[in-house]
Amino acid sequence: MSLADKDLAALSAEASGAVRTATTLDALEAVRIAYLGKSGKLTEQLKQLGSLPPEERKTAGAALNQVKQVIAEAIAAAKESLENIALSAALEQDRVDITLPARSEKPGSIHPISQVIEECTELFGAMGFTVAEGPEIEDDWHNFTALNIPESHPARQMHDTFYFPADAEGNSKLLRTHTSPVQIRTMQAGKPPFRFIAPGRTYRCDSDITHSPMFHQIEGLYIDKNIHMGHLKGCLTQFVQTFFGVSEVPVRFRPSFFPFTEPSAEMDIGCIREGGELKIGAGKDWLEILGCGMVHPAVLRNVGLDPEEWQGFAFGMGVERLAMLKYGIPDLRTFFDSDVRWLNHYGFAPLDIPTLVRGLAR
Ligand code: DAH
């Protein structure tokens, strides 16, 4: 038996009412099932259409389908609006709380090599030295010849040079074996007087406990009209005292040989070795710290300067060695392992240049 028109209207009204009172998506789904589901009230009516005489089936079917559509549309509209409400509620709840403190990142640290270069720049800067730079890929002339190290000189073999493949003319570039070629380039590019340091990477084909194939040096050059060994001694003594923060450190200049200086010396500083510990200061032991000397007249001539008019001193030192001595770092190889634990332990906070200026004022 099909529903009379007025019963159908009542069913439609009842369904619309149920849709309106459903305040959650679950409740709305329950309404859909109750009316349009497999055994829903309207579905049941549709199922019975088959039992009607054909002439009634058509009109009853059309009427039922229209009600079904109305209910389906009401449910779809209600669903959309409930979904919007749910979304707004979720957005409201998930809102980023910008008043929460940020999770802190662990800041990086300054590598001891950079720190020591910074310190030396500051310290020599206070003595009027600027900073010069030069290329790490050098040619034979700047790295050796201009520094008075001729072709056949044993010093060339001693440097264990890394060479690049030769070009068409048979010339090979090389990785600079020391920072001394920066002396040549800076003097060629400018006019005397010169007073600068040149920190940077250097390379030698050598790798063991005390040698790394890449290491760092700081070169120094002071050229003027009346520079003599007294200036060299005064300047470098001031340097070690300030750098190590020991005012009474004894120094010793031991005769040595470098082709680009004459006379040449190795500078030693006093130290005390006790129970595996090394302390810089007055004691019976000596520690070699750098090479230095009065710039050789041949080097000055090679850059077009008259050695009768200009003279001065030069020095060169290993940055790793300075860092190991000052900061008690026992093993050279650890410098370039990039081990975060090592960096956290031996690294420095940015701009932490301890006591240098105070040291100089003493
Ligand atoms: N270039 C030398 C080296 O690597 C170090 C050196 C010694 C530099 C004496 C100088 C100097 O400027 O005067 O072994």
Residues whose N, C-alpha, C, O or C-beta is under 5 A from the ligand:
A	BS01	DAH	T177 H178 S180 G220 F258 T261 G291 C292 G293 A314 F315 G316
